[in-house]
Amino acid sequence: MSHIRSRPWRLFTNFALFQAGWLVCVIGTNHLAVLVAVALVVLHLLLVSHRPALELGYIALGTVAGSLLDGLWWQLGILQPATGALDAAWIPLWLVLLWSLFLTTINHSLAWVADHRWLPWLLAPIAGPLAYWSASQLDAVRLQPMSLAFIALGWLLVFPLLIQLRNRWFGALAAGETS
């Protein structure tokens, strides 16, 4: 397999892999969904990433940060398992993998958001809760009445933090998609 050279095709592939992974995870919420999500992250690293090892480090660190946030919501009951979903001590593995999939987009199909200092602060508290609400509509999770407000606040903090983390410690990734 070779790296996709065309920037538009790299961005499209990144977007398509994320969307496919998101859908598989929230519809499946099982071990097969986890395996598919891992395969899609690997495919992203092989086909899209300019610096796979560096990006894998960023994905891993960001996945830990996002999983800690979701874990807080899970432990507090803000996010709850849907009927029949796999039970987890911290959070379900498919939810962890959603963070890994999402982290692949920050350097590629969502890189444009970081070009505007104010945009992550504007989009995060809208787009983050919308994704969780959508997952709840597909019976992946259950939300409590105030869940979306807590999730919006969490995303208001974590999304700009993930961009700052990338810019500060993984700066070569930020510069990679502009070529």
N, C-alpha and C positions, 0 to 999 in steps of 0.2 A: 504494500500500500504506500502511496506517495502523498506527500503534503500537497494540499490544494494551493495552487499558485495565484489564482484569480481572487482578488480581495472580495468582490461581490459574492462569489461562490463560497468563500470561506465564511463570510457573515451569514449567508443563507443556510449553509450547512450547520453552523453553530446554533442558529435560531431553530432550525428543524430538529436537531438532535435534542435540544433542551425541551421543546414542546412535546416531542414524542416521549421523552423520559418522564416529563411531568405527568402526562396522561397515563402512561403505564403505571407509574407509582400510585397515583390517586385512585385509579380504577382497580388496580391489583391489590395494593397494600399487603403483599405477601412476599415470600422468598424469591419467587420467580421475578417479580417486579424489581427486587433488589439486584438480582443478577443482570437483568436487562439494563438497569441504570448504571451499574458498574461498567458494562460493555459499552454503553453510550459515552461515558466519560473517557474511557480508553480510546474509543473511536475519535472523539474530539481531539484528544492529545496527539493522535497519529495523523489526522487529516487537517486539522485547523491550526493547532498551536505552533507558534514560531519557536518557542523555547519550552518544550514539554516538561523537562525536569523542573525548571523554575516555576512553571505554571502549576504543576502538580503540588509543589510546596505551598503555593498560594491557595490552591483549592483545598488542601488539607487544613491549613490554618483557618481559612474562612469557614470551612465546614464545622470545625470545632466551635468557633464563635457562634455561628448560627444555631448549631445543635444545643449549645448551652442556653441560648435564648428560648428556643422551642422547648427545651427540657424544663426551664422555669415555668413556662406556660402549662406544660403537661402536668408537672407536679402540683401546681396551684389549681388545676382543674379548668383553666381558661381554654385549653385544648383538651378534648377527651376522645378516646377511641370510639369509632363508630361501631355499631353492632356487628360482631363477627370479625372485626379487625384484630390483627395480632396484638397480644398484650406485650408490654415492654416495661422493663424496670426503669429506664430513663425516658427514652422516646423510641418509637418504632424505627427500625433500620431503614425502611423506605423513606421516612421523613428526613433522616440524616442524609440519604443519597439525594434527596431533592435539593439540599443545600449544595452538595457537590455539583450537581447539574447546574444550579443557578450561578455558582461561582465561575463556571466556564463562560458565561455570557458577559461578565463585567469587563473582560479584556477584548471582547469581540463585538457581538451584536448589540450590547448595551454600552460599549465604550464611549459613545457620543454623549451619554448622560454626564460623565465625568468632565467633559469639556466645559461645562457651565457650573461654576461653583455652587450656585443656588438650586440647581435642578434636582440633585439627589434629595435635598431637604423637602422639596415640593412633591416629588413623585413617590418617595418611599412610603409615606403614611397613607397613600392611596393605593398604589399597586400591590404592596405587601398584603394588606388585609383583603384585597380583592382576590388574590391567589388563594388565601385560606378560606374565604367565603365560597369560592368556586369549588375547592376541594370538599367543603362541607355539603355542597349541593350534589356532589357525586358520592356521598356517603363514605368519604375517606376519614373524616373527623367530625366531631360534634363541637359546636361552639356554644358558649354561654351568652347571655344577653350583653355583657360588657366585653366579650372577647375581642371584638374588632377594634375597640378603643385601645385596649392593652397592646394588641398586635400592631396597631398604627404607631403607638409610642415606641415600641421595641424596634420597629423598622425605621422610624425616624432617627434612632440612634445607631443601629447596626449597619444600615446601607451606606451612609456617609463614612462610617468607620472602616468598612471594607474597602471603599475607594481610597481612603487615606492610607490604609495598610498597604494596598497595592502601590500607590504612588511613592511611599516612603521606603518600603523594604523590597518591593518587587518592581522598581521603576522601569526595568528593561521590558516588562510586560506592557506597561502603558505606552511605551514608544513603539512596540512591535506591530501593532495593527495599523499604524499610520503609513506603513510602506506598502 
